[in-house]
């Protein structure tokens, strides 16, 4: 079953033109689960990324506004520099913003801008 799911994801990845990565922030970095996905992505992308993949965006949520350094470092290094994807932007929300209607509207507008 797991092999079938991996194959299905890899096939979808071959067709994808853009990735949207989302993660809560833990200790200034992306979640362990997303880190595992990125590690697996490298094996699928080696020696270069999928040919159709051109763009990437990131959505991050944290408890504090000053917690994004590690995640942004990974985003830049893994996706912008290594895979040379176009940066479609980073959306962040922290603390009480995570539950605010204003931030939800901003996220909807961010999502709509990803074309």
C-alpha positions in Angstrom: 0.0 0.0 0.0 2.7 2.5 1.0 4.7 1.9 -2.3 1.5 2.6 -4.3 0.9 5.9 -2.4 4.5 7.0 -3.0 4.2 6.1 -6.7 0.9 8.1 -6.9 2.5 11.1 -5.2 5.6 11.0 -7.5 3.3 10.8 -10.6 1.4 13.9 -9.4 4.7 15.6 -8.7 5.8 15.1 -12.3 2.7 17.0 -13.4 2.8 19.8 -10.8 3.7 23.3 -11.8 3.7 24.7 -8.3 4.2 23.5 -4.7 2.5 25.1 -1.7 4.2 24.1 1.5 2.6 24.6 4.9 3.9 24.0 8.4 3.5 25.0 12.0 6.8 26.3 13.4 8.6 24.2 16.0 11.8 25.6 17.5 12.3 28.1 14.6 11.9 25.4 11.9 9.4 23.5 9.9 7.7 20.4 11.4 9.5 17.1 11.4 6.8 15.6 9.2 7.5 18.3 6.5 11.2 17.8 6.9 10.7 14.1 6.1 8.6 15.0 3.0 11.4 17.3 1.8 14.0 14.6 2.3 11.9 12.2 0.2 11.3 14.9 -2.3 15.1 15.1 -2.9 15.2 11.4 -3.9 12.3 12.0 -6.3 13.9 15.2 -7.7 17.5 14.0 -8.0 19.5 15.1 -10.0 17.1 17.9 -10.7 13.5 18.7 -9.9 10.5 17.7 -11.9 10.5 19.4 -15.3 7.1 21.1 -14.9 7.7 22.4 -11.4 8.4 26.1 -11.6 7.0 27.8 -8.5 6.8 27.4 -4.7 5.0 29.2 -1.9 5.1 28.7 1.8 2.5 29.1 4.6 3.7 29.2 8.2 2.0 29.4 11.6 3.7 30.0 14.9 3.1 31.2 18.4 5.6 34.2 18.0 6.4 36.6 15.2 10.2 36.0 15.6 10.2 32.2 15.0 10.5 31.9 11.2 14.3 32.0 10.6 14.9 28.3 10.3 11.9 27.7 8.1 12.8 30.5 5.8 16.4 29.2 5.6 15.0 25.8 4.5 12.6 27.4 2.0 15.4 29.4 0.4 18.0 26.7 0.4 15.8 23.7 -0.5 13.4 25.2 -3.0 14.6 28.6 -4.2 18.4 27.9 -4.5 18.6 24.1 -5.0 15.5 23.6 -7.2 15.6 27.1 -8.6 11.9 27.6 -8.2 10.2 31.0 -8.5 9.3 32.4 -5.1 5.5 33.0 -5.0 5.7 34.3 -1.5 5.5 33.3 2.2 2.4 33.8 4.3 2.8 33.9 8.1 0.5 34.0 11.0 1.4 34.0 14.7 -0.3 34.0 18.1 -3.9 35.2 18.0 -3.6 36.0 14.3 -4.0 32.3 13.7 -7.7 32.4 14.6 -8.5 35.9 13.4 -10.9 36.5 10.5 -8.6 39.2 9.2 -5.8 36.7 8.8 -8.1 34.2 7.2 -9.1 36.8 4.6 -5.4 37.6 4.0 -4.7 33.9 3.5 -7.6 33.6 1.0 -6.2 36.5 -0.9 -2.7 35.0 -0.8 -4.1 31.7 -2.1 -6.0 33.4 -4.9 -2.8 35.2 -5.9 -1.0 31.9 -6.5 -1.3 31.4 -10.2 
